[in-house]
Every structure is written in structure tokens, then in C-alpha cells.
Amino acid sequence: MKRPNILFIMADQMAAPILPLHDAASPIKLPNLMRLASEGVVFDSAYCNSPLCAPSRFTLVSGQLPSKIGAYDNAADFPGDVPTYAHYLRRLGYRTALSGKMHFCGPDQLHGYEERLTSDIYPADYGWAVNWDEPEQRLSWYHNMSSVLQAGPSVRTNQLDFDEEVVFKAQQYLYDHVRMSGDQPFCLTVSMTHPHDPYTIPEEFWNLYEGVDIPLPSQTIDQAEQDPHSQRLLKVIDLWDKPLPEHKIKDARRAYYGACSYIDSNIGKLLKTLKDCNLAEDTIIVFSGDHGDMLGERGLWYKMHWFEMAARVPLLVHAPKRFAAHRVSQSVSTMDLLPTLVELAGGTLEANLPLDGRSLLAHLDGSGGHDEVIGEYMAEGTTSPLMMIRRGAYKFIYSEQDPLLLFDLSQDPQERENLAASPDHQALLGSLIDEAKARWDIPAIHQATLDSQRRRRFVADALTHGKLKSWDHQPLVDASQQYMRNHIDLDDLERRARYPQV
């Protein structure tokens, strides 16, 4: 029996709570995603395992927690001996390809993918390493508020250049596959960079929200009342003592909505290509994000915290011939995707290899499944690990430096009431503290993070001296095999290039 094709589509920094997938009142227009959702399995409580690009993605592709694989920040080295879903699927006979972003840092830029169709939008070196030795220093590459202050429509951006190439190359891959490798299953990962800031998008998508009431953040919290990590983040993003104009907040949110619609438009292109190539019936579609965006909620922007807007991601699986359409309420995470993809492909997991993720197959077929997310964050804004446990109605944020945070999301979805001091919740709090202490050796993780930062800063500085040898992925194109060439019979070339063949 032929294994199913897998098309795994990723968006960057797409906040699940405000999408129409999860909020019926959302003004965001996502017709293609909503159609997939109506026919697929939608996870209403899906999370990243680290609310930052590289750590989240390393965890997603490997199924292992950040502290296990050294995924500390956006310049962390991702070791080449860490198994990924691409390694697993290659062993099952799949063609594995990545078009777009995965933010791999270090000299291995493939990590199991046979092909990368584009370069990455972000650097592969150690230049963005965090520095806990100087926690008050605001590094030059940190986010600032220019994305909000300059929000609005634009004709072209760096990110549009990237995503246009990502989708074009992905479509071309599907055309080439059906013309040349139709009998072999593929796993194609298409990873776009929108709706990640900067908050700007062409007028076509900006104008989708003309006359639409763009809501301001539903809650703002004075900086003096914020938890210590949020206060540090306000300084990281250069927002401390710098209130934003209300109209620019609305512009940023409107552009973000437009960028979500742009992602949906690109999904529509991919779906049409599947249909045109007669691949739609045999292809499982998975859609996810890497983390969310605070978008001004609580006075915060971007990600880097465990609040819902930053940590919750969209996640759906579209395989209507295999799973009936339904919604899953249990909390799961993108770390669970590796075992899920392997089982969807008909493979088995290696018992002697480390794995923290758990298969979502029971959720997909409606037979149960786990209800737990474990998260770790050791990057910008921290000076000590900031951990998270999400189970049942509760979210627990654990630090051995900052005050504990405990929220009952069933009663307090906006996370306004910290229950850590509530007399009625001391037994629960105590059990969660005991679990956290048993799960994490915080001093050891702290030291490992610090050691990694120091090594990477040293190496990054050393590599600025002398001749530069880039680690950035260089997609190779053999022009001798493209289009019309004299060593290829013209009639044969035209016959093979046409689909469907006559």
C-alpha cells in the first residue's frame, strides 16, 4: 500500500487566539484555512514548546525539549546528530524537501531534508546569541518598535521576496514530483515567514480590512504592574517608558490581519497545485505555526512569554478520508508532530532514541489522547530558565528567579488573575512546584545555557576575523538541466515536461 504524501505548511508568528479558527468573532479572512478546518481535525489548545523562532522549530522537527538539544535561543547550534521527522521519513522511502524558513543555526543546514529549495530568511551563524553575563545590555539585534511605528501598506518587503520564492519553489516541486517521481511518496514542508513583523503588507491585503473595525488590545497593563519577565521584555523591545500612538497600534494589527490573509492566499495556491497535479486525494495536509504574537495585548509585542497570544499556535490535520472532521480540546504541542508524522506515514518510532513528544493519532481518530504541554524558554528577556506546564484548565509558569504564575484558563482566558497566592489553590500549586523541581534541574540548565552562550559568542567573534565562510544554505541550480538544452532531445524534453502527458 502506497504511503500517503504529506504537505506540512507552516506560518511564522501566527497567534491562534485571534484567528477565526478559534474565535468566531474574528475579522481575519482565511477562506482556505477555514475550508481545511471544516473538513479536518482542529486543535483548539495547541502550543509551541518555546515562544521563539529557532528553539520552537528545533523542538518541532526533533520532538525533543529545548534543554535536551541545546535549543536555547535564536543562535543556538542545532546538532546534526539529533533525529528529525525528515530523517524518519527518508528511512521510510519518502522524498523530503523544505521550502522556506526553519532557522537552522550551524553548519548542518539540511537535518534530514534531501533538498532545501530556498535559502533561509535568517542567518545561520551565532550572531544572535543571548548574553546572560550582561543582562542589562540591550543588544543591537533585539526587536524594537519600528515595526509598529512604521506599520502600514507597502509594495515590497524582504519578507514578501522570501515568501513569494518559497511558494513558487514549492509549487514547482509538486509539478516536478508528479512529472518525474509520482510513485514515491513525498513530505514537502512549506514554511513561510508571514505574518511575522514588520507589520506591513501590500494594498491588496491591507484593503481587505478597509472599513473593518480593527480592535485595540483587549487589555493593557501598566508597566509597573507587569510580572518581572514582562518588564524585562518591555526593555528588550525598547518599549519601556515609551507609549505607542493608538493609531499605529491599529495599523500594526490591521497589517497583521492582512498578512494572515496573505498566508491564506498562498495556501490556496498550494491547494490548487495539489488538485491540478491529481495529488489532493493522496496528500495529508498539516498546518501549524511556530509561536504567536502578543500584538499589544497586556502592553506586550512579539513573543518570548508564555501568555496565550505568544504561546498558542494554530494546528490542524486535513485527511478527510482517514479522520472525521472534529475539534480537539486537549492541550497538545508542536513537539508532538514528529511521532504523529511518523505514524501517519505508517512507520514506527525507534524505542532507543530520545523523544519527548507524543503522537496525536488518538486525538485524530477520536479515541482519546494526552492533555499536557511542557515548555521551556531560555532566550531574550530571561536571566534564568522560564518553564511552563499546561494541563487541564491550568497553566503554570515556573521560575526560580521570578514569582510563580498560575492561571485557570477556563475561568480566566485573559490570564489576569494570578492564583499563586490564592488559598484555594495552594495544594495544586504545591504539586506543580514539586513536579517542576523533579522535572528540571534549573541550576544545571542555567549553567548549560550560560556555557553555550559563552562558546557561541567566542566562536562568532572569531569568525568575523579573516575570510568569511558562510553557513547559510546555498540552493544549487544546475542550469544545464533546465528548459531547452542541446544535449536533451527536444521532443523528449517537451513530452516529459508536459503534465498531464498526451
Residue pairs with C-beta under 8 A, 6 or more apart in sequence:
1 346
2 183
2 185
2 282
3 92
3 93
3 94
3 185
3 345
3 346
4 185
4 282
4 283
4 284
4 319
4 344
4 345
5 185
5 186
5 187
5 188
5 279
5 282
5 283
5 284
6 89
6 94
6 185
6 186
6 187
6 188
6 283
6 284
6 286
6 341
6 344
6 345
7 188
7 190
7 270
7 274
7 283
7 284
7 285
7 286
8 187
8 188
8 189
8 190
8 285
8 286
8 287
8 288
8 337
8 341
9 189
9 190
9 191
9 192
9 267
9 270
9 285
9 286
9 287
9 288
10 100
10 101
10 189
10 190
10 191
10 192
10 287
10 288
10 289
10 290
11 192
11 194
11 195
11 260
11 263
11 287
11 288
11 289
11 290
11 314
12 53
12 101
12 191
12 192
12 193
12 194
12 195
12 196
12 289
12 290
13 53
13 195
13 196
13 197
13 289
13 290
13 291
13 292
13 293
13 302
13 303
14 195
14 260
14 263
14 289
14 292
14 293
14 313
14 314
15 292
15 293
15 294
15 295
15 309
15 310
15 312
16 22
16 46
16 289
16 292
16 308
16 312
16 313
16 314
16 315
17 23
17 292
17 308
17 309
17 312
18 26
18 28
18 295
18 309
19 26
19 28
19 30
19 33
19 260
19 314
20 26
20 28
20 29
20 30
20 34
21 30
21 33
21 34
21 37
21 42
21 314
21 316
22 44
22 314
27 209
27 212
27 213
27 214
27 257
28 257
28 260
28 261
29 208
29 257
29 261
29 264
30 260
30 261
30 264
31 264
31 268
32 264
32 265
32 267
32 268
32 271
33 264
33 267
33 287
33 314
33 316
36 267
36 271
36 285
36 287
36 316
36 318
37 316
38 325
39 318
39 320
39 325
40 285
40 316
40 317
40 318
40 319
40 320
40 323
40 325
41 316
41 317
41 318
41 319
41 323
41 325
41 326
41 327
41 328
41 363
41 364
42 315
42 316
42 326
42 327
42 328
43 315
43 316
43 327
43 328
43 332
43 360
43 363
44 327
44 328
44 329
45 312
45 328
45 329
45 330
45 331
45 332
45 390
46 288
46 312
46 313
46 314
46 315
46 331
46 332
46 333
46 334
47 311
47 312
47 313
47 331
47 332
47 333
47 334
47 373
47 375
47 390
48 56
48 59
48 60
48 289
48 290
48 291
48 292
48 311
48 313
48 333
48 334
48 375
49 55
49 56
49 59
49 60
49 65
49 66
49 333
49 334
49 335
49 373
49 374
49 375
49 376
50 56
50 59
50 66
50 71
50 291
50 375
50 376
50 377
50 379
51 291
51 292
51 303
51 304
51 305
51 306
51 310
51 311
51 375
51 377
52 73
52 74
52 291
52 303
52 304
52 377
52 379
52 380
53 74
53 101
53 103
53 122
53 290
53 291
54 71
54 73
54 74
54 75
54 76
54 78
54 103
54 104
54 105
54 122
55 66
55 71
55 72
55 73
55 74
55 76
55 376
55 377
55 378
55 379
56 290
56 291
56 334
57 102
57 103
57 290
58 66
58 69
58 71
58 76
58 78
58 82
58 104
59 65
59 66
59 69
59 71
59 334
59 335
60 288
60 290
60 334
60 335
60 337
60 338
61 84
61 85
61 86
61 102
61 111
61 112
61 338
62 69
62 82
62 83
62 84
62 338
63 85
63 335
63 336
63 337
63 338
63 339
63 355
63 356
63 357
64 82
64 335
64 354
64 355
64 356
64 357
65 335
65 356
65 374
65 376
66 72
66 376
66 377
66 378
67 376
67 378
67 385
67 440
67 445
67 448
68 354
68 356
69 78
69 79
69 82
70 76
70 77
70 78
70 79
70 448
70 452
71 78
72 130
72 378
72 379
72 449
72 452
72 453
73 128
73 129
73 130
73 378
73 379
73 380
73 453
74 103
74 105
74 122
74 128
74 379
75 105
75 125
75 126
75 127
75 128
75 129
75 130
75 456
75 460
76 105
76 129
76 452
76 456
77 105
77 106
77 126
77 452
77 456
78 104
78 105
78 106
78 108
78 111
79 106
79 108
80 106
80 107
80 108
80 111
82 111
83 112
83 350
83 353
84 111
84 112
84 338
85 112
85 187
85 337
85 338
85 341
85 342
86 96
86 98
86 111
86 112
86 113
86 114
86 187
86 189
87 111
87 112
88 112
88 338
88 341
88 342
88 345
88 347
88 349
89 96
89 112
89 187
89 341
89 342
89 345
89 347
90 96
90 112
90 114
91 347
92 185
92 342
92 345
92 346
92 347
93 184
93 185
94 184
94 185
94 186
94 187
94 345
95 114
95 177
95 181
95 184
95 185
95 186
95 187
96 112
96 113
96 114
96 115
96 186
96 187
96 189
97 113
97 114
97 115
97 116
97 117
97 173
97 186
97 187
97 188
97 189
98 113
98 115
98 116
98 117
98 189
98 191
99 116
99 117
99 118
99 166
99 167
99 169
99 170
99 173
99 188
99 189
99 190
99 191
100 117
100 118
100 120
100 121
100 162
100 163
100 166
100 170
100 189
100 190
100 191
100 192
100 193
101 120
101 121
101 122
101 162
101 166
101 191
101 192
101 193
102 111
102 120
102 189
102 191
103 120
103 122
104 111
104 120
104 124
104 473
105 123
105 124
105 125
105 126
105 471
106 124
106 471
107 124
107 471
109 116
109 120
109 124
109 471
109 472
109 473
110 116
110 473
113 189
115 173
116 473
116 475
117 166
117 169
117 170
117 172
117 173
117 475
118 162
118 165
118 166
118 169
118 473
118 475
119 472
119 473
119 474
119 475
120 472
120 473
121 158
121 159
121 162
121 193
123 472
124 470
124 471
124 472
124 473
125 460
125 463
125 470
125 471
125 472
126 456
126 457
126 459
126 460
126 463
127 141
127 460
128 141
129 453
129 456
129 457
129 460
130 139
130 378
130 379
130 380
130 382
130 453
131 137
131 139
131 453
131 457
132 382
132 383
132 449
132 450
132 453
133 450
133 453
133 454
135 383
138 235
138 236
138 238
142 236
142 237
142 238
142 380
143 197
143 236
143 237
143 238
143 301
143 302
144 237
144 238
145 237
145 238
145 239
145 242
145 244
145 301
146 198
147 197
147 198
147 199
147 252
147 301
148 199
148 244
148 248
148 249
148 251
148 252
148 296
148 301
149 244
149 245
149 248
150 198
150 199
150 200
151 198
151 199
151 200
151 248
151 251
151 252
151 254
151 255
152 199
152 200
152 206
152 251
152 255
153 200
153 201
153 202
153 203
153 206
153 207
153 255
154 200
154 201
154 202
155 202
156 202
157 198
157 200
159 193
159 194
159 196
159 198
160 202
162 192
162 193
163 192
163 193
163 194
163 262
163 266
166 190
166 191
166 192
166 193
167 190
167 192
167 266
167 269
167 270
170 188
170 190
170 270
170 273
171 269
171 270
171 273
173 186
173 188
174 188
174 270
174 273
174 274
174 277
174 279
175 273
175 277
175 499
177 186
177 277
177 279
178 277
178 278
178 279
178 499
179 496
179 497
179 499
180 496
185 345
187 341
187 345
190 270
192 263
192 266
194 201
194 259
194 260
194 262
194 263
195 256
195 259
195 260
195 262
195 263
195 293
196 259
196 293
197 252
197 293
197 301
197 302
199 251
199 252
199 253
199 255
199 256
199 259
200 255
201 255
201 258
201 259
201 262
202 258
202 262
205 258
205 259
205 261
205 262
205 265
206 254
206 255
206 258
208 257
208 258
208 261
209 254
209 257
209 258
212 254
212 257
214 250
214 253
214 254
214 257
215 253
216 246
216 249
216 250
216 253
216 296
217 249
217 295
217 296
217 297
217 298
217 299
218 297
218 414
219 297
219 298
219 414
219 416
220 296
220 298
220 299
221 230
221 298
221 299
222 299
223 231
223 234
223 240
223 241
223 299
226 234
226 298
226 299
227 402
227 403
227 405
227 418
228 401
228 402
228 403
229 305
229 381
229 382
229 386
229 399
229 402
230 298
230 299
230 300
230 305
231 240
232 381
232 382
232 383
233 300
233 304
233 305
233 380
233 381
234 240
234 299
234 300
236 304
236 380
236 381
237 301
237 302
239 299
239 301
244 296
249 296
252 295
252 296
253 295
253 296
256 293
256 295
267 287
271 280
271 285
274 280
274 283
277 499
278 500
281 321
284 317
284 318
284 319
284 322
284 344
285 317
285 318
285 319
286 315
286 316
286 317
286 318
286 337
286 341
287 314
287 315
287 316
287 318
288 313
288 314
288 315
288 316
288 334
288 337
289 313
289 314
289 315
290 313
290 334
291 303
291 310
291 311
291 313
292 303
292 308
292 309
292 310
292 311
292 312
292 313
293 301
293 302
293 303
293 309
293 310
294 300
294 301
294 302
294 303
294 305
294 307
294 309
294 310
295 301
295 309
297 307
297 309
298 307
300 307
300 310
302 310
303 310
303 311
304 310
304 377
304 379
304 380
304 381
305 311
305 377
305 381
306 375
306 377
306 386
306 388
306 395
306 397
306 405
307 415
308 409
308 413
308 414
308 415
311 375
311 388
313 334
315 332
315 334
317 323
317 340
317 360
317 364
319 344
319 364
322 364
323 364
323 365
323 366
324 366
326 366
328 363
328 369
330 363
330 369
330 370
330 371
331 371
331 372
331 373
331 390
331 391
332 360
332 363
332 369
332 370
332 371
332 373
333 357
333 373
333 374
333 375
335 356
335 357
335 374
336 357
336 358
336 359
336 360
337 357
337 360
338 355
338 357
339 349
339 355
339 357
339 358
339 359
339 360
340 357
340 359
340 360
340 361
340 364
342 348
342 349
343 349
343 359
343 361
344 361
349 355
356 374
358 370
360 369
361 369
362 368
362 369
363 369
371 391
371 392
372 389
372 390
372 391
373 388
373 389
373 390
373 391
374 387
374 388
374 389
374 439
375 387
375 388
375 389
375 390
376 385
376 386
376 387
376 388
376 440
376 445
377 385
377 386
377 387
377 388
378 385
378 386
378 445
378 449
383 401
384 399
384 400
384 401
384 402
384 442
384 446
385 399
385 400
385 440
385 442
385 445
385 446
385 449
386 397
386 398
386 399
386 402
387 397
387 398
387 399
387 436
387 439
387 440
387 442
388 395
388 396
388 397
388 398
389 395
389 396
389 398
389 432
389 435
389 436
390 396
393 408
393 409
393 410
393 411
394 406
394 407
394 408
394 409
394 428
394 432
395 405
395 406
395 407
395 409
395 415
396 404
396 405
396 406
396 429
396 432
396 436
397 404
397 405
397 406
398 404
398 432
398 433
398 436
398 440
400 442
403 418
403 420
404 420
404 429
404 433
405 418
405 420
406 418
406 419
406 420
406 422
406 425
406 428
406 429
406 432
407 415
407 417
407 418
407 419
408 417
408 419
409 415
419 425
419 429
420 429
463 469
480 487
481 488
484 490
484 493
485 493
495 501
